[in-house]
Amino acid sequence: MKTLREVKIGETTKVVKLHGEGAVKRRIMDMGITKGVDVYVRKVAPLGDPIEVTVRGYELSIRKADAEMIEVAE
């Protein structure tokens, strides 16, 4: 299983599945990250947190902990 946290800068990937429960999963979905959507990794902060991605045409910063709950295509 590959997660969004493992995707390299400059790569585009497709979301396969969201892990997590309740409010955490709902928050990720509310940000526009749902099954089947393409996600482009733009930047990663110097210490690795947060990760800046482009999803559905807008920029979004997400925490490493949240990125680990997003399973992506290999």
N, C-alpha and C positions, 0 to 999 in steps of 0.2 A: 504494500500500500504506500503510495507516494502522496505526501501532503503539500499544501500550498507553500509551507515554510521551506521545503526542499527545492522549490523551483528557482532557477538561476535568474539573475537580472537580465532583462531583455527577452525573456522567453514568454510565449503565450501558451496557455494550457486550458483544458476544459474541465469544469467541475463535474465529478462523478457522483459524489455523495457528501452529505453534511452529517457529521457526527455531533454528539452533544445532546443535551436534554433541555426541554422547556424554554426558559427565558433566553438562554445563551444561543440556542439554535434559532429562535425567533428573531433575535437581534441581528444575527448574521444574514438571515433571509430578508429582513427589513432593509439592509444595506444594499440589496440587489444581487447578492451572491446566492444563486439557486442552482439546482441540478441542470446541467447542459449549457450553462453560460460560459463564454470565453473570458479568461482573466489574463491580463498582461502585467508582468511584474516590472515596475518602473525603477524603483529604488529600494534600498534597504539601509536603514540608519546605521551609523558607525558601530554601535554596539548590538546591532541586529534587531532592535525593537524600536519603532514599529516598521512594518513593511508597507511601502506605497505601491498600490496596484491601480490599474485602469479597468473598470468593469462597466459595461453598458454605456460607454462614452463619457464617464466621469472618473475623476481621481478619488481614491479612497485610501486611508491609512488604517491598517488593522494590526492588532497586537500579535506577537508570536503565538501566544496561547490560543487565540482564535484561529490563526492560520493553520495550526496543527489539527484542528477539527474539520478542516476542509480537504477531503480526498479528491485528488485530481488524476487525470489520465497520465499514464506512464509515457 
